[in-house]
Amino acid sequence: MEFFKSARTIRLRNAAHRKYLVADEDEAIVRQTSNGSVRQACWAIERVPGKPHLLRLRSCSGRYLSPTDDPYLFSISGKKVAR
């Protein structure tokens, strides 16, 4: 967590496929793209009040990235962005 102390935004990259996680403008779909310079590839880091070891990732559209147990196939859009 020390790595994120001074960070405000990050880009999430899949090292194996060299693709970035981006949130689409429709605010409901997350996908991967090779262009990490787009605005949708930036995720704001928010610290959870009272819990210094927890972080939230907020997209450019204001929705939060949330984990899921659903299987994910590469090159297929996911639908797990929550407000």
PEDA-V866932 format. One record per residue. RES is the residue in three letters. PHI is phi in whole degrees, 0 to 359 (999 if undefined). PSI is psi in radians with two decimals (999 if undefined). D_LAST is the distance of its C-alpha to the last C-alpha in Angstrom with 1 decimal. Layout:
res: (RES;RES)
phi: (PHI;PHI)
psi: (PSI;PSI)
d_last: (D_LAST;D_LAST)
This chain:
res: (MET;GLU;PHE;PHE;LYS;SER;ALA;ARG;THR;ILE;ARG;LEU;ARG;ASN;ALA;ALA;HIS;ARG;LYS;TYR;LEU;VAL;ALA;ASP;GLU;ASP;GLU;ALA;ILE;VAL;ARG;GLN;THR;SER;ASN;GLY;SER;VAL;ARG;GLN;ALA;CYS;TRP;ALA;ILE;GLU;ARG;VAL;PRO;GLY;LYS;PRO;HIS;LEU;LEU;ARG;LEU;ARG;SER;CYS;SER;GLY;ARG;TYR;LEU;SER;PRO;THR;ASP;ASP;PRO;TYR;LEU;PHE;SER;ILE;SER;GLY;LYS;LYS;VAL;ALA;ARG)
phi: (999;299;297;266;302;259;282;249;225;221;241;262;240;278;296;291;255;54;237;256;276;233;259;289;294;286;68;232;240;245;214;249;213;278;268;273;269;287;299;290;275;270;242;282;266;238;275;279;302;81;226;295;267;248;232;241;247;250;281;294;269;94;264;256;280;231;284;212;267;295;294;234;256;298;74;246;290;262;225;233;254;240;269)
psi: (-0.38;-0.50;-0.55;0.06;-0.76;-0.08;2.48;-0.63;2.69;2.87;2.32;2.08;2.37;1.94;-0.62;-0.69;-0.10;0.80;2.66;2.57;2.17;2.63;2.22;2.81;-0.37;-0.04;0.23;-0.22;2.42;2.41;3.06;2.54;2.71;-0.22;1.74;0.01;-0.06;2.70;-0.59;-0.21;-0.16;2.27;2.20;2.39;2.19;2.26;2.47;2.14;2.31;-0.07;1.46;-0.26;0.04;2.47;2.65;2.54;2.08;2.32;3.06;-0.36;-0.02;0.05;2.77;2.53;2.27;2.55;2.80;2.74;-0.04;2.45;2.56;2.22;2.37;2.53;0.15;2.38;2.45;2.92;0.98;0.85;2.22;2.61;999)
d_last: (23.7;26.4;25.6;22.2;23.8;24.4;21.8;19.0;17.8;18.7;19.2;19.0;22.2;23.7;27.2;28.9;27.9;27.2;24.0;20.8;17.2;15.6;12.5;13.8;13.7;12.5;8.9;9.4;12.3;13.3;17.0;19.9;22.3;25.4;24.7;22.9;23.7;21.2;18.4;15.7;17.3;16.5;13.8;13.7;14.7;13.6;15.9;15.1;17.5;20.5;19.8;21.3;21.1;17.3;15.0;11.3;10.9;8.8;9.7;11.8;9.4;7.0;4.3;5.5;8.4;9.4;13.0;14.7;18.4;18.6;21.3;20.6;23.3;23.8;23.7;21.5;18.0;15.3;12.3;10.0;6.9;3.8;0.0)
